[in-house]
Amino acid sequence: MYHSKNVGIFLNKIFMGYCVNGQVIGPCHTLNKKTTECQSGDKALPVVDYPSVLTIYELKGLFLNKVAVKKACKSTNKEKYRAAAVCVGNSYRHCADNDFKTLIPSGEKYGEAIDFVCDNEEMIPFFDCGANKLARGGYTASTTSDRSALFSQHKQYYCGVEEITHECARDDIDVQACLNAGAYNKYVEFENILQPSAC
């Protein structure tokens, strides 16, 4: 059973868990310039599918959207999309202090994740299971909005989201109904690609 309208916690953590948001890394004056350079000239993505440059936020959102995954995995797009994703991911990570880099996947990890999702597109379970657990645990977006918070507080947040994600895959009845025909192993394999080293 695949829930296409709600991808929820499966890859939602890429947006809220694995990738430290802009408030954590602070203003990064080189990010936009580097993002544009990642996709200029012969590195430009096909304009028919990507009329504007790929940003870190669109990259993080890729895994939340089956339509975006299908577009990125098209044979005419994948090689350039993957190269742009690696470059954009590394540019974003470059903006973070050393300790916070341990909460952000490298560009190459994004590339591996894209390869994996493209190779296993129909096997990846998209589901929504963790909202209640995240809310009860106090894992809301506002938790990460304070730039003055210590690294240990951010680590507690992001790794807590990671733990809840694993709990959902392992224990939730609805999720277990979705994780059939080998999908659970694919899920775990994907998780391991983007596992933050801090966790």
Helices and strands as residue ranges (DSSP letters): H 9-13, I 14-18, H 22-25, H 31-37, G 41-43, H 56-62, H 66-73, H 78-94, H 98-101, H 107-119, H 131-136, G 141-144, H 151-171, H 173-178, H 183-193
